[in-house]
Amino acid sequence: MATIIDKVTLEHVASLARLEITPEEEEPLLGDLERILGHVAQLSSVDTSAIVSKRPAMTELRPDDPREGLTREEGLGGAPAMRDGFVVVRNVMGGEDE
């Protein structure tokens, strides 16, 4: 059976998720992910042509009537921190905070 996920892909996904994986954790994690992805791959072979959707069809939507919205103060009033009319959040992408 072909490998679904390799060490390079695992390291890439871990870096995207900001996970630190030790060398001791790599092999067991690769095995677990391989089994999980194998089960997911099996789902593509299931014949679903006879399954009827239980979700109701959206045939009519409510009218999109313009109406008065919130003021800037009302909309941003619950923000923990603001600067120059914008919400201030902590940096999650790396780099330096201003």
Residue pairs with C-beta under 8 A, 6 or more apart in sequence:
1 38
3 34
4 33
4 34
4 37
4 38
4 41
5 30
5 33
5 34
5 37
6 30
7 26
7 30
10 21
10 26
10 29
10 30
10 33
11 21
14 20
14 21
21 29
69 75
72 85
76 82
76 85
76 87
79 87
79 88
80 88
81 87
81 88
82 88
90 97
91 97
